């Protein structure tokens, strides 16, 4: 089954990322947009992957911060 891309969800995620120019966590985006974490993660990793930059932090790379590319 192919998922239909909801442009409104993409817009909400991009707006959230714009509010955090230094980057933020997927869970924060989920809270702000009221979208499921799995939905946010899916859209970041598939539909928005060319528009975002990932920053891995923490001793073991446990934290992934995402931000829009400049």
PDB file of N, CA, C and O in Angstrom:
ATOM      1  N   UNK A   1       0.847  -1.185   0.000  1.00  0.00           N
ATOM      2  CA  UNK A   1       0.000   0.000   0.000  1.00  0.00           C
ATOM      3  C   UNK A   1       0.887   1.241   0.000  1.00  0.00           C
ATOM      4  O   UNK A   1       1.799   1.355   0.818  1.00  0.00           O
ATOM      5  N   UNK A   2       0.624   2.152  -0.899  1.00  0.00           N
ATOM      6  CA  UNK A   2       1.380   3.389  -1.010  1.00  0.00           C
ATOM      7  C   UNK A   2       0.661   4.474  -0.221  1.00  0.00           C
ATOM      8  O   UNK A   2      -0.538   4.697  -0.383  1.00  0.00           O
ATOM      9  N   UNK A   3       1.438   5.153   0.649  1.00  0.00           N
ATOM     10  CA  UNK A   3       0.844   6.230   1.426  1.00  0.00           C
ATOM     11  C   UNK A   3       0.695   7.483   0.575  1.00  0.00           C
ATOM     12  O   UNK A   3       1.582   7.832  -0.203  1.00  0.00           O
ATOM     13  N   UNK A   4      -0.429   8.143   0.734  1.00  0.00           N
ATOM     14  CA  UNK A   4      -0.651   9.414   0.063  1.00  0.00           C
ATOM     15  C   UNK A   4      -0.032  10.509   0.934  1.00  0.00           C
ATOM     16  O   UNK A   4      -0.292  10.563   2.136  1.00  0.00           O
ATOM     17  N   UNK A   5       0.773  11.367   0.345  1.00  0.00           N
ATOM     18  CA  UNK A   5       1.446  12.425   1.093  1.00  0.00           C
ATOM     19  C   UNK A   5       0.460  13.538   1.408  1.00  0.00           C
ATOM     20  O   UNK A   5      -0.201  14.072   0.518  1.00  0.00           O
ATOM     21  N   UNK A   6       0.373  13.874   2.673  1.00  0.00           N
ATOM     22  CA  UNK A   6      -0.496  14.947   3.126  1.00  0.00           C
ATOM     23  C   UNK A   6       0.339  16.228   3.194  1.00  0.00           C
ATOM     24  O   UNK A   6       1.182  16.383   4.078  1.00  0.00           O
ATOM     25  N   UNK A   7       0.101  17.127   2.269  1.00  0.00           N
ATOM     26  CA  UNK A   7       0.885  18.366   2.189  1.00  0.00           C
ATOM     27  C   UNK A   7       0.721  19.222   3.445  1.00  0.00           C
ATOM     28  O   UNK A   7       1.637  19.962   3.806  1.00  0.00           O
ATOM     29  N   UNK A   8      -0.413  19.135   4.107  1.00  0.00           N
ATOM     30  CA  UNK A   8      -0.636  19.888   5.340  1.00  0.00           C
ATOM     31  C   UNK A   8       0.308  19.407   6.445  1.00  0.00           C
ATOM     32  O   UNK A   8       0.823  20.217   7.216  1.00  0.00           O
ATOM     33  N   UNK A   9       0.532  18.108   6.524  1.00  0.00           N
ATOM     34  CA  UNK A   9       1.457  17.557   7.523  1.00  0.00           C
ATOM     35  C   UNK A   9       2.883  18.009   7.236  1.00  0.00           C
ATOM     36  O   UNK A   9       3.618  18.374   8.153  1.00  0.00           O
ATOM     37  N   UNK A  10       3.272  17.986   5.974  1.00  0.00           N
ATOM     38  CA  UNK A  10       4.606  18.463   5.602  1.00  0.00           C
ATOM     39  C   UNK A  10       4.767  19.934   5.952  1.00  0.00           C
ATOM     40  O   UNK A  10       5.817  20.344   6.445  1.00  0.00           O
ATOM     41  N   UNK A  11       3.750  20.715   5.703  1.00  0.00           N
ATOM     42  CA  UNK A  11       3.779  22.142   6.017  1.00  0.00           C
ATOM     43  C   UNK A  11       3.946  22.365   7.520  1.00  0.00           C
ATOM     44  O   UNK A  11       4.750  23.200   7.934  1.00  0.00           O
ATOM     45  N   UNK A  12       3.195  21.629   8.336  1.00  0.00           N
ATOM     46  CA  UNK A  12       3.286  21.754   9.786  1.00  0.00           C
ATOM     47  C   UNK A  12       4.692  21.421  10.287  1.00  0.00           C
ATOM     48  O   UNK A  12       5.226  22.108  11.158  1.00  0.00           O
ATOM     49  N   UNK A  13       5.277  20.377   9.738  1.00  0.00           N
ATOM     50  CA  UNK A  13       6.620  19.973  10.149  1.00  0.00           C
ATOM     51  C   UNK A  13       7.634  21.046   9.766  1.00  0.00           C
ATOM     52  O   UNK A  13       8.508  21.386  10.564  1.00  0.00           O
ATOM     53  N   UNK A  14       7.523  21.578   8.556  1.00  0.00           N
ATOM     54  CA  UNK A  14       8.445  22.633   8.127  1.00  0.00           C
ATOM     55  C   UNK A  14       8.293  23.884   8.985  1.00  0.00           C
ATOM     56  O   UNK A  14       9.287  24.529   9.320  1.00  0.00           O
ATOM     57  N   UNK A  15       7.077  24.226   9.338  1.00  0.00           N
ATOM     58  CA  UNK A  15       6.853  25.391  10.208  1.00  0.00           C
ATOM     59  C   UNK A  15       7.508  25.178  11.569  1.00  0.00           C
ATOM     60  O   UNK A  15       8.121  26.096  12.114  1.00  0.00           O
ATOM     61  N   UNK A  16       7.385  24.001  12.106  1.00  0.00           N
ATOM     62  CA  UNK A  16       8.011  23.682  13.383  1.00  0.00           C
ATOM     63  C   UNK A  16       9.528  23.802  13.277  1.00  0.00           C
ATOM     64  O   UNK A  16      10.174  24.348  14.171  1.00  0.00           O
ATOM     65  N   UNK A  17      10.094  23.293  12.190  1.00  0.00           N
ATOM     66  CA  UNK A  17      11.540  23.380  11.988  1.00  0.00           C
ATOM     67  C   UNK A  17      11.990  24.832  11.825  1.00  0.00           C
ATOM     68  O   UNK A  17      13.084  25.188  12.265  1.00  0.00           O
ATOM     69  N   UNK A  18      11.186  25.654  11.216  1.00  0.00           N
ATOM     70  CA  UNK A  18      11.530  27.069  11.059  1.00  0.00           C
ATOM     71  C   UNK A  18      11.563  27.792  12.407  1.00  0.00           C
ATOM     72  O   UNK A  18      12.313  28.752  12.584  1.00  0.00           O
ATOM     73  N   UNK A  19      10.753  27.328  13.348  1.00  0.00           N
ATOM     74  CA  UNK A  19      10.747  27.932  14.681  1.00  0.00           C
ATOM     75  C   UNK A  19      11.991  27.548  15.486  1.00  0.00           C
ATOM     76  O   UNK A  19      12.273  28.145  16.526  1.00  0.00           O
ATOM     77  N   UNK A  20      12.725  26.558  15.004  1.00  0.00           N
ATOM     78  CA  UNK A  20      13.924  26.073  15.691  1.00  0.00           C
ATOM     79  C   UNK A  20      15.103  26.064  14.716  1.00  0.00           C
ATOM     80  O   UNK A  20      15.526  24.995  14.277  1.00  0.00           O
ATOM     81  N   UNK A  21      15.634  27.232  14.374  1.00  0.00           N
ATOM     82  CA  UNK A  21      16.702  27.291  13.362  1.00  0.00           C
ATOM     83  C   UNK A  21      17.977  26.558  13.767  1.00  0.00           C
ATOM     84  O   UNK A  21      18.758  26.168  12.899  1.00  0.00           O
ATOM     85  N   UNK A  22      18.202  26.366  15.053  1.00  0.00           N
ATOM     86  CA  UNK A  22      19.385  25.645  15.516  1.00  0.00           C
ATOM     87  C   UNK A  22      19.148  24.139  15.571  1.00  0.00           C
ATOM     88  O   UNK A  22      20.079  23.370  15.808  1.00  0.00           O
ATOM     89  N   UNK A  23      17.915  23.722  15.354  1.00  0.00           N
ATOM     90  CA  UNK A  23      17.562  22.311  15.348  1.00  0.00           C
ATOM     91  C   UNK A  23      16.681  21.924  16.519  1.00  0.00           C
ATOM     92  O   UNK A  23      16.617  22.632  17.524  1.00  0.00           O
ATOM     93  N   UNK A  24      16.006  20.801  16.381  1.00  0.00           N
ATOM     94  CA  UNK A  24      15.130  20.289  17.434  1.00  0.00           C
ATOM     95  C   UNK A  24      14.982  18.782  17.267  1.00  0.00           C
ATOM     96  O   UNK A  24      15.466  18.201  16.296  1.00  0.00           O
ATOM     97  N   UNK A  25      14.318  18.170  18.213  1.00  0.00           N
ATOM     98  CA  UNK A  25      14.099  16.726  18.206  1.00  0.00           C
ATOM     99  C   UNK A  25      12.786  16.391  17.503  1.00  0.00           C
ATOM    100  O   UNK A  25      11.866  17.208  17.461  1.00  0.00           O
ATOM    101  N   UNK A  26      12.711  15.199  16.962  1.00  0.00           N
ATOM    102  CA  UNK A  26      11.482  14.741  16.333  1.00  0.00           C
ATOM    103  C   UNK A  26      10.311  14.736  17.297  1.00  0.00           C
ATOM    104  O   UNK A  26       9.180  15.034  16.910  1.00  0.00           O
ATOM    105  N   UNK A  27      10.578  14.397  18.553  1.00  0.00           N
ATOM    106  CA  UNK A  27       9.499  14.368  19.547  1.00  0.00           C
ATOM    107  C   UNK A  27       8.947  15.771  19.807  1.00  0.00           C
ATOM    108  O   UNK A  27       7.752  15.928  20.059  1.00  0.00           O
ATOM    109  N   UNK A  28       9.803  16.784  19.747  1.00  0.00           N
ATOM    110  CA  UNK A  28       9.344  18.167  19.913  1.00  0.00           C
ATOM    111  C   UNK A  28       8.473  18.570  18.727  1.00  0.00           C
ATOM    112  O   UNK A  28       7.439  19.215  18.904  1.00  0.00           O
ATOM    113  N   UNK A  29       8.882  18.197  17.537  1.00  0.00           N
ATOM    114  CA  UNK A  29       8.074  18.483  16.343  1.00  0.00           C
ATOM    115  C   UNK A  29       6.713  17.810  16.481  1.00  0.00           C
ATOM    116  O   UNK A  29       5.683  18.397  16.151  1.00  0.00           O
ATOM    117  N   UNK A  30       6.719  16.585  16.965  1.00  0.00           N
ATOM    118  CA  UNK A  30       5.480  15.837  17.162  1.00  0.00           C
ATOM    119  C   UNK A  30       4.546  16.566  18.130  1.00  0.00           C
ATOM    120  O   UNK A  30       3.348  16.685  17.869  1.00  0.00           O
ATOM    121  N   UNK A  31       5.088  17.049  19.236  1.00  0.00           N
ATOM    122  CA  UNK A  31       4.267  17.776  20.215  1.00  0.00           C
ATOM    123  C   UNK A  31       3.699  19.060  19.610  1.00  0.00           C
ATOM    124  O   UNK A  31       2.522  19.368  19.794  1.00  0.00           O
ATOM    125  N   UNK A  32       4.531  19.801  18.894  1.00  0.00           N
ATOM    126  CA  UNK A  32       4.088  21.078  18.344  1.00  0.00           C
ATOM    127  C   UNK A  32       3.053  20.919  17.240  1.00  0.00           C
ATOM    128  O   UNK A  32       2.136  21.732  17.122  1.00  0.00           O
ATOM    129  N   UNK A  33       3.196  19.883  16.439  1.00  0.00           N
ATOM    130  CA  UNK A  33       2.294  19.687  15.299  1.00  0.00           C
ATOM    131  C   UNK A  33       1.100  18.809  15.617  1.00  0.00           C
ATOM    132  O   UNK A  33       0.149  18.731  14.839  1.00  0.00           O
ATOM    133  N   UNK A  34       1.154  18.153  16.759  1.00  0.00           N
ATOM    134  CA  UNK A  34       0.107  17.198  17.170  1.00  0.00           C
ATOM    135  C   UNK A  34       0.014  16.012  16.204  1.00  0.00           C
ATOM    136  O   UNK A  34      -1.052  15.425  16.018  1.00  0.00           O
ATOM    137  N   UNK A  35       1.165  15.670  15.590  1.00  0.00           N
ATOM    138  CA  UNK A  35       1.251  14.495  14.724  1.00  0.00           C
ATOM    139  C   UNK A  35       1.947  13.376  15.495  1.00  0.00           C
ATOM    140  O   UNK A  35       2.740  13.636  16.400  1.00  0.00           O
ATOM    141  N   UNK A  36       1.651  12.157  15.137  1.00  0.00           N
ATOM    142  CA  UNK A  36       2.302  11.009  15.779  1.00  0.00           C
ATOM    143  C   UNK A  36       3.807  11.043  15.495  1.00  0.00           C
ATOM    144  O   UNK A  36       4.236  11.462  14.420  1.00  0.00           O
ATOM    145  N   UNK A  37       4.600  10.596  16.474  1.00  0.00           N
ATOM    146  CA  UNK A  37       6.051  10.565  16.294  1.00  0.00           C
ATOM    147  C   UNK A  37       6.447   9.718  15.095  1.00  0.00           C
ATOM    148  O   UNK A  37       7.399  10.048  14.387  1.00  0.00           O
ATOM    149  N   UNK A  38       5.725   8.632  14.866  1.00  0.00           N
ATOM    150  CA  UNK A  38       6.042   7.770  13.723  1.00  0.00           C
ATOM    151  C   UNK A  38       5.780   8.490  12.402  1.00  0.00           C
ATOM    152  O   UNK A  38       6.516   8.303  11.433  1.00  0.00           O
ATOM    153  N   UNK A  39       4.744   9.305  12.365  1.00  0.00           N
ATOM    154  CA  UNK A  39       4.431  10.078  11.160  1.00  0.00           C
ATOM    155  C   UNK A  39       5.516  11.106  10.902  1.00  0.00           C
ATOM    156  O   UNK A  39       5.984  11.254   9.772  1.00  0.00           O
ATOM    157  N   UNK A  40       5.918  11.817  11.947  1.00  0.00           N
ATOM    158  CA  UNK A  40       6.981  12.819  11.825  1.00  0.00           C
ATOM    159  C   UNK A  40       8.266  12.156  11.360  1.00  0.00           C
ATOM    160  O   UNK A  40       8.922  12.643  10.439  1.00  0.00           O
ATOM    161  N   UNK A  41       8.623  11.062  11.983  1.00  0.00           N
ATOM    162  CA  UNK A  41       9.844  10.345  11.621  1.00  0.00           C
ATOM    163  C   UNK A  41       9.796   9.875  10.173  1.00  0.00           C
ATOM    164  O   UNK A  41      10.767  10.037   9.435  1.00  0.00           O
ATOM    165  N   UNK A  42       8.685   9.301   9.768  1.00  0.00           N
ATOM    166  CA  UNK A  42       8.528   8.815   8.395  1.00  0.00           C
ATOM    167  C   UNK A  42       8.697   9.951   7.388  1.00  0.00           C
ATOM    168  O   UNK A  42       9.429   9.818   6.407  1.00  0.00           O
ATOM    169  N   UNK A  43       8.020  11.059   7.636  1.00  0.00           N
ATOM    170  CA  UNK A  43       8.078  12.172   6.696  1.00  0.00           C
ATOM    171  C   UNK A  43       9.461  12.821   6.665  1.00  0.00           C
ATOM    172  O   UNK A  43       9.926  13.235   5.603  1.00  0.00           O
ATOM    173  N   UNK A  44      10.120  12.913   7.821  1.00  0.00           N
ATOM    174  CA  UNK A  44      11.477  13.461   7.857  1.00  0.00           C
ATOM    175  C   UNK A  44      12.438  12.567   7.075  1.00  0.00           C
ATOM    176  O   UNK A  44      13.295  13.060   6.342  1.00  0.00           O
ATOM    177  N   UNK A  45      12.294  11.276   7.231  1.00  0.00           N
ATOM    178  CA  UNK A  45      13.230  10.329   6.613  1.00  0.00           C
ATOM    179  C   UNK A  45      12.940  10.035   5.144  1.00  0.00           C
ATOM    180  O   UNK A  45      13.801   9.501   4.446  1.00  0.00           O
ATOM    181  N   UNK A  46      11.755  10.370   4.668  1.00  0.00           N
ATOM    182  CA  UNK A  46      11.426  10.071   3.273  1.00  0.00           C
ATOM    183  C   UNK A  46      11.181  11.333   2.463  1.00  0.00           C
ATOM    184  O   UNK A  46      11.941  11.636   1.543  1.00  0.00           O
ATOM    185  N   UNK A  47      10.151  12.057   2.786  1.00  0.00           N
ATOM    186  CA  UNK A  47       9.723  13.192   1.960  1.00  0.00           C
ATOM    187  C   UNK A  47      10.560  14.448   2.181  1.00  0.00           C
ATOM    188  O   UNK A  47      10.691  15.262   1.267  1.00  0.00           O
ATOM    189  N   UNK A  48      11.127  14.623   3.368  1.00  0.00           N
ATOM    190  CA  UNK A  48      11.883  15.837   3.670  1.00  0.00           C
ATOM    191  C   UNK A  48      13.382  15.595   3.795  1.00  0.00           C
ATOM    192  O   UNK A  48      14.113  16.497   4.202  1.00  0.00           O
ATOM    193  N   UNK A  49      13.849  14.416   3.459  1.00  0.00           N
ATOM    194  CA  UNK A  49      15.256  14.067   3.695  1.00  0.00           C
ATOM    195  C   UNK A  49      16.231  14.980   2.963  1.00  0.00           C
ATOM    196  O   UNK A  49      17.341  15.196   3.449  1.00  0.00           O
ATOM    197  N   UNK A  50      15.850  15.520   1.815  1.00  0.00           N
ATOM    198  CA  UNK A  50      16.740  16.409   1.067  1.00  0.00           C
ATOM    199  C   UNK A  50      16.712  17.846   1.584  1.00  0.00           C
ATOM    200  O   UNK A  50      17.543  18.667   1.198  1.00  0.00           O
ATOM    201  N   UNK A  51      15.752  18.142   2.458  1.00  0.00           N
ATOM    202  CA  UNK A  51      15.603  19.506   2.967  1.00  0.00           C
ATOM    203  C   UNK A  51      16.100  19.678   4.391  1.00  0.00           C
ATOM    204  O   UNK A  51      16.148  20.798   4.901  1.00  0.00           O
ATOM    205  N   UNK A  52      16.473  18.571   5.044  1.00  0.00           N
ATOM    206  CA  UNK A  52      16.905  18.664   6.435  1.00  0.00           C
ATOM    207  C   UNK A  52      18.352  18.227   6.606  1.00  0.00           C
ATOM    208  O   UNK A  52      18.939  17.550   5.762  1.00  0.00           O
ATOM    209  N   UNK A  53      18.887  18.643   7.726  1.00  0.00           N
ATOM    210  CA  UNK A  53      20.235  18.283   8.119  1.00  0.00           C
ATOM    211  C   UNK A  53      20.111  17.582   9.472  1.00  0.00           C
ATOM    212  O   UNK A  53      19.391  18.055  10.351  1.00  0.00           O
ATOM    213  N   UNK A  54      20.799  16.474   9.639  1.00  0.00           N
ATOM    214  CA  UNK A  54      20.749  15.736  10.901  1.00  0.00           C
ATOM    215  C   UNK A  54      22.019  15.992  11.689  1.00  0.00           C
ATOM    216  O   UNK A  54      23.117  16.010  11.133  1.00  0.00           O
ATOM    217  N   UNK A  55      21.862  16.189  12.981  1.00  0.00           N
ATOM    218  CA  UNK A  55      22.994  16.348  13.879  1.00  0.00           C
ATOM    219  C   UNK A  55      22.863  15.265  14.933  1.00  0.00           C
ATOM    220  O   UNK A  55      21.910  15.259  15.711  1.00  0.00           O
ATOM    221  N   UNK A  56      23.819  14.349  14.959  1.00  0.00           N
ATOM    222  CA  UNK A  56      23.805  13.267  15.934  1.00  0.00           C
ATOM    223  C   UNK A  56      24.637  13.713  17.131  1.00  0.00           C
ATOM    224  O   UNK A  56      25.772  14.161  16.969  1.00  0.00           O
ATOM    225  N   UNK A  57      24.074  13.591  18.330  1.00  0.00           N
ATOM    226  CA  UNK A  57      24.808  14.015  19.516  1.00  0.00           C
ATOM    227  C   UNK A  57      24.665  12.988  20.623  1.00  0.00           C
ATOM    228  O   UNK A  57      23.933  12.007  20.495  1.00  0.00           O
ATOM    229  N   UNK A  58      25.366  13.226  21.690  1.00  0.00           N
ATOM    230  CA  UNK A  58      25.378  12.303  22.813  1.00  0.00           C
ATOM    231  C   UNK A  58      26.554  11.364  22.706  1.00  0.00           C
ATOM    232  O   UNK A  58      27.101  11.176  21.620  1.00  0.00           O
ATOM    233  N   UNK A  59      26.949  10.774  23.811  1.00  0.00           N
ATOM    234  CA  UNK A  59      28.121   9.905  23.853  1.00  0.00           C
ATOM    235  C   UNK A  59      28.033   8.757  22.865  1.00  0.00           C
ATOM    236  O   UNK A  59      29.023   8.410  22.222  1.00  0.00           O
ATOM    237  N   UNK A  60      26.880   8.179  22.743  1.00  0.00           N
ATOM    238  CA  UNK A  60      26.731   7.017  21.863  1.00  0.00           C
ATOM    239  C   UNK A  60      25.860   7.332  20.650  1.00  0.00           C
ATOM    240  O   UNK A  60      25.328   6.429  20.005  1.00  0.00           O
ATOM    241  N   UNK A  61      25.723   8.600  20.353  1.00  0.00           N
ATOM    242  CA  UNK A  61      24.907   8.986  19.206  1.00  0.00           C
ATOM    243  C   UNK A  61      23.439   8.694  19.401  1.00  0.00           C
ATOM    244  O   UNK A  61      22.738   8.323  18.459  1.00  0.00           O
ATOM    245  N   UNK A  62      22.973   8.862  20.631  1.00  0.00           N
ATOM    246  CA  UNK A  62      21.590   8.516  20.943  1.00  0.00           C
ATOM    247  C   UNK A  62      20.586   9.617  20.590  1.00  0.00           C
ATOM    248  O   UNK A  62      19.384   9.362  20.514  1.00  0.00           O
ATOM    249  N   UNK A  63      21.073  10.818  20.378  1.00  0.00           N
ATOM    250  CA  UNK A  63      20.174  11.936  20.132  1.00  0.00           C
ATOM    251  C   UNK A  63      20.330  12.428  18.702  1.00  0.00           C
ATOM    252  O   UNK A  63      21.438  12.697  18.238  1.00  0.00           O
ATOM    253  N   UNK A  64      19.215  12.540  18.020  1.00  0.00           N
ATOM    254  CA  UNK A  64      19.231  13.045  16.646  1.00  0.00           C
ATOM    255  C   UNK A  64      18.454  14.350  16.615  1.00  0.00           C
ATOM    256  O   UNK A  64      17.258  14.390  16.903  1.00  0.00           O
ATOM    257  N   UNK A  65      19.156  15.409  16.260  1.00  0.00           N
ATOM    258  CA  UNK A  65      18.542  16.725  16.136  1.00  0.00           C
ATOM    259  C   UNK A  65      18.426  17.005  14.640  1.00  0.00           C
ATOM    260  O   UNK A  65      19.342  16.714  13.872  1.00  0.00           O
ATOM    261  N   UNK A  66      17.305  17.565  14.242  1.00  0.00           N
ATOM    262  CA  UNK A  66      17.095  17.881  12.831  1.00  0.00           C
ATOM    263  C   UNK A  66      16.856  19.372  12.664  1.00  0.00           C
ATOM    264  O   UNK A  66      16.266  20.017  13.531  1.00  0.00           O
ATOM    265  N   UNK A  67      17.316  19.912  11.547  1.00  0.00           N
ATOM    266  CA  UNK A  67      17.057  21.295  11.214  1.00  0.00           C
ATOM    267  C   UNK A  67      16.988  21.426   9.703  1.00  0.00           C
ATOM    268  O   UNK A  67      17.483  20.572   8.967  1.00  0.00           O
ATOM    269  N   UNK A  68      16.368  22.501   9.253  1.00  0.00           N
ATOM    270  CA  UNK A  68      16.293  22.759   7.828  1.00  0.00           C
ATOM    271  C   UNK A  68      17.673  23.162   7.321  1.00  0.00           C
ATOM    272  O   UNK A  68      18.417  23.854   8.016  1.00  0.00           O
ATOM    273  N   UNK A  69      18.011  22.730   6.115  1.00  0.00           N
ATOM    274  CA  UNK A  69      19.261  23.161   5.508  1.00  0.00           C
ATOM    275  C   UNK A  69      19.162  24.637   5.180  1.00  0.00           C
ATOM    276  O   UNK A  69      18.085  25.150   4.876  1.00  0.00           O
ATOM    277  N   UNK A  70      20.276  25.301   5.245  1.00  0.00           N
ATOM    278  CA  UNK A  70      20.302  26.739   4.923  1.00  0.00           C
ATOM    279  C   UNK A  70      20.202  26.977   3.455  1.00  0.00           C
ATOM    280  O   UNK A  70      20.208  28.126   3.014  1.00  0.00           O
TER     281      UNK A  70
END
